[in-house]
Amino acid sequence: MEPIQITGIDELKPNELPLANKLVNEYYEKIKRELNNITTLAVHFKCYEKEGNRRKFAIHAKAIAPTQIFASTKAQDWDLARTMHKCFKDLERQIRHRLKTDEQRPKPYIHR
């Protein structure tokens, strides 16, 4: 199985492909460090061309680990780079939030 799966890449223009590949690979390394046992990173690109020459991008990303699946589906914007950053930052935030260990608050089942 491939570590990075990209769908909808054919909707991007040829001048947007290098930026998309660069950012996906960059964030894959970051997510791999956060989530030590990542199986797959799936990224789905979707483009909307509703207002003249401007294109709206929606990006969904999913980090699949053996125990959990982390998904970001909230990133939509007119700029491809900004949309990708929003998507991957949300994914990183979810991973940190779910996997954090709270050592500051005493647990009721631990007697000290």
Number of C-alpha atoms within 10 A of each C-alpha: 6 8 12 14 14 14 12 12 17 11 14 16 8 10 8 13 13 10 13 17 12 11 14 21 13 11 18 20 11 12 21 15 11 14 17 9 13 19 17 19 24 19 22 15 19 17 18 12 10 9 8 6 7 11 17 17 22 21 23 21 24 19 25 18 15 9 7 11 14 16 21 20 14 14 19 19 17 14 13 21 15 13 20 26 16 17 23 26 16 19 22 19 11 14 19 14 10 10 10 8 8 8 7 6 6 10 10 6 6 6 6 5
